[in-house]
Amino acid sequence: MIRFLSRRILTMAVTLLIISALIFFIIKLPPGDFLSNQIAELRAQGESASIAKAEFLIKQYGLDKPAWQQYLVWLGVMPGPNGFSGLLQGDWGWSFEYDKPVVEVVGDALWLTLLVNLAVVIFIHVVSIPIAIYSATRQYSVGDYLATFIGYIGLATPSFLLALILLYYMNRWFGVSIGGLYDAEYAGEPWTWAKTQSLLSHLLVPTVVIGLGGTAAMIRRMRANLLDELGKQYYVTAKAKGLGPTKALLKYPFRMSLNPFIADIGNLLPHLVSGSVLVSLVLSLPTVGPILLSALKSQDQFLAGFILMFVALLTVVGMLISDLLLAWLDPRIRMGGGR
Amino acid sequence: MEAPLLSVRQLTVDFSTDAGDFRAVDGLTFDIPKGKTVALVGESGSGKSVTAQAILQILSKKAGITNGSILFNDPANGGAVDIAALAPESDAMHALRGGRIAMIFQEPMTSLSPLHTIGDQISEALTIHADVDQATADRKTVDVLARVGFPDPKRALTTYPFELSGGLRQRAMIAMALITRPALLIADEPTTALDVTTQAQILDLIKELQIETGMSVLLITHDLGVVANVADEVVVMYRGRIMEAGSRENIFRNAQHAYLQALMRAVPRFAMGENERLTPIREVKSAALASAGAPQRIQPQGPILKAEHLTKCFTLRSGWFSGKTQQIRAVSEVDLTLPVGKTLGLVGESGCGKTTVSKMIMRALTPNSGRVLFDDGTGPKDVHKLEGDALTAYRRSVQFIFQDPFSSLNPRMTVYELLTEPLRIHDIGTSDERYQRVKQLLDMVGLDQRSLRRYPHSFSGGQRQRLGIARALALEPRVLLCDEPVSALDVSVQAQVLNLLKDLQSALGLSYLFVSHNLAVVDYIADTIAVMCRGYIVEEAPKSSLFRNPVHPYTQALLAAVPDPDIDRPLDFAKLRTGRFSQPSEWPEPFRIKPGEFGAMKEIEPGHKVRVGHLTAREAA
């Protein structure tokens, strides 16, 4: 077990290192960088004070050095102007666009993103699993067709469109403004009970909007998995034992059909961050998605790099978690036997 | 006369599918007396499993009982209940199912959930039907596991099905069925997936438990040998109808119905005459075979194929989290000789290494030591050293026939594409010549030429296996490696394919290496038989002397365990009960082989060799 874990953590570290290099160099691929673009713009307007500051920042972050040196400094394995100070030391860099350290820009947004998307994941599972069980056990019934039909509509509806529609009608019918994650008056306020309440009531619509497509896809997959398992011999055995239908279903085929979803956790985690960019834009949710988008557009390299690294970290950690969970849940994997 | 435990009257089961309605069981009427075993016999698709499912009301959703009654006369309950009239999910039905009527299935691996422990699954059967706490249930589970022969029942509680051998899994299934002490046990092909020695032990166990508990058994099987050994009464089904029913004595001594007589003639038996031929139920005629002569080529002086001291080890990793590896010797010092135009039978139980040997001969695996020699008339050459053109020529000369006719044919290729593929790979002939060749091949295996454009799914299992044979013949090979070619087929079809292989051999001068676990089949087709156990060849002899005078204890056990469809030759259960026949270190002297030793083959009469331990071998030398 310890050997397994240490081997896995080592490969994870190597993977992350490779990803960090890829991220950095791809961000640097377009000519120029945030500051030189800005300087060019400022020159055109003739603002020498700002130019001086920008040039100071270029020196400060070594943007005049070759890309590979910038990369090593960013990583924290080569001394920059401030000595060793990079990702490894916990210094996530400076956002030029916001003129703030990355940690301050991303801070709240990161946790709100995780919150929204966690709510989405729970929503997807809570809604789709019962529907999937219903439609798998009553295959080709009216209910199954109905669930399938609604599922296809859910799959086919672009979520940003649904967001716009809901935005309009919720306001018109219920007088609810659903933009943002809390009412405007709480922005920048410390977390209070009232703010939390406001957050929860604002959470509902984004959750449904973002989750709908996923729910539909999940129903389809879960139904297919479950149908496969329902045909298996051990389910017949369970029924021949005299188990009631519900208990036989939940204890045997359902449990088996969960395996692919546990294996999927590794893919799910990064989606928590990057999955909802469009909807976040439409609903003006203060999540990481829009920040990442604008950072990439303006070549705000440390900000974009940090968010992408965070997503990568979530991916490898998610894979590890799903592997451990699978081993815990499935004795065949744990004990390495089976055919 | 005492009322029967179960009376089935005019039972009719209909399926409604997209392809139309279909009657699987048609007016079935039979009785199961108390404490007796009734065997339901038939080919696949005869409706025997559907009958069993109807009795337990676990039919698939597409099927339903449309007529008839199933009266269950439970001794523990007094009055009779008509199962057919109960709703499948009613409380009364739940109480019967698993409680009073229990069922075991064919494939013990898939019948048990891989995610739950044996103990959990067995004790569950008890807690559903009896009001007991988990501790009591566990204790009773240990008792019943001990009863069905688990070596360490306490430990078995927490083991998972995949950690057990096939035989132990089936024992666990039986324990699960019997823990509630049912009045009727339905056994649906309970031993079909097991090795012969294990099969004999399981049949013996069911018989013993039947005497102990007084339950009745409904045994569903296609194996007349099993029927002859354990059934009291026999019901023969064909296409949902009863063809013939009666006592075992009557059925075997005095089969009346033409179908039953035909079925009996189609099964290979040990007592067959030297040139006696099996009679398939549906004979396949091949016009081309009589005229197709063997291709003219130089024949080798010695054997066409020879294996010398073949040894193969596999490295196993014991678990996900542990880096520990383990060396398993799958094949040890195997010597085989295949003369031209003859058949060498390789017999052994699952896991004995016979398939590994055939794969090494095919050069799909590389042996750790030893060599395979192939002689195409220009002198023997080491197969594993062949390169370039010589290797291509070897590939053409040695072809393979697989066990499973369903997965060995690509479902997305037509028959024409399947059969021309070997020709295309080896770049033989123009497309016209290939077309002629394919038509000729289809003729040889007795298939209609109009099937060229069809896909494999539209053929039956036997027809597919004949397609597999036609594909193997496309390159005019000299040697065919047949790996269990008839194990997945019904008896009637099995006879067809065996006869075809025999005819092809005499017409085309082929040599066969025939790998099988079925002794009777090997006896029918092979000239020389080699018996394998734990990677060793333990005995090798011409078939007549092997069956007349088996010397090695393992061969003897294997022979004794085969149920013969002949009620005058019953299985000797008492003898089979004692042994651990497949442990080389527990064989009696002079056959004992200690771990790490190979022993040596000793010739006891011309052509008849048997493996003995080191000491004996040295004395002899």
Boltz contact constraints between the chains, C-beta under 6 A:
constraints:
  - contact:
      token1: [A, 1]
      token2: [B, 321]
      max_distance: 6.0
  - contact:
      token1: [A, 3]
      token2: [B, 323]
      max_distance: 6.0
  - contact:
      token1: [A, 4]
      token2: [B, 321]
      max_distance: 6.0
  - contact:
      token1: [A, 233]
      token2: [B, 110]
      max_distance: 6.0
  - contact:
      token1: [A, 233]
      token2: [B, 111]
      max_distance: 6.0
  - contact:
      token1: [A, 234]
      token2: [B, 111]
      max_distance: 6.0
  - contact:
      token1: [A, 234]
      token2: [B, 112]
      max_distance: 6.0
  - contact:
      token1: [A, 234]
      token2: [B, 113]
      max_distance: 6.0
  - contact:
      token1: [A, 237]
      token2: [B, 111]
      max_distance: 6.0
  - contact:
      token1: [A, 239]
      token2: [B, 58]
      max_distance: 6.0
  - contact:
      token1: [A, 240]
      token2: [B, 56]
      max_distance: 6.0
  - contact:
      token1: [A, 240]
      token2: [B, 58]
      max_distance: 6.0
  - contact:
      token1: [A, 240]
      token2: [B, 98]
      max_distance: 6.0
  - contact:
      token1: [A, 240]
      token2: [B, 103]
      max_distance: 6.0
  - contact:
      token1: [A, 241]
      token2: [B, 98]
      max_distance: 6.0
  - contact:
      token1: [A, 241]
      token2: [B, 125]
      max_distance: 6.0
  - contact:
      token1: [A, 242]
      token2: [B, 94]
      max_distance: 6.0
  - contact:
      token1: [A, 242]
      token2: [B, 97]
      max_distance: 6.0
  - contact:
      token1: [A, 242]
      token2: [B, 98]
      max_distance: 6.0
  - contact:
      token1: [A, 242]
      token2: [B, 99]
      max_distance: 6.0
  - contact:
      token1: [A, 242]
      token2: [B, 128]
      max_distance: 6.0
  - contact:
      token1: [A, 252]
      token2: [B, 113]
      max_distance: 6.0
  - contact:
      token1: [A, 255]
      token2: [B, 115]
      max_distance: 6.0
  - contact:
      token1: [A, 331]
      token2: [B, 160]
      max_distance: 6.0
  - contact:
      token1: [A, 332]
      token2: [B, 114]
      max_distance: 6.0
  - contact:
      token1: [A, 332]
      token2: [B, 162]
      max_distance: 6.0
  - contact:
      token1: [A, 333]
      token2: [B, 320]
      max_distance: 6.0
  - contact:
      token1: [A, 335]
      token2: [B, 319]
      max_distance: 6.0
  - contact:
      token1: [A, 336]
      token2: [B, 319]
      max_distance: 6.0
  - contact:
      token1: [A, 336]
      token2: [B, 320]
      max_distance: 6.0
  - contact:
      token1: [A, 337]
      token2: [B, 162]
      max_distance: 6.0
  - contact:
      token1: [A, 337]
      token2: [B, 163]
      max_distance: 6.0
  - contact:
      token1: [A, 338]
      token2: [B, 162]
      max_distance: 6.0
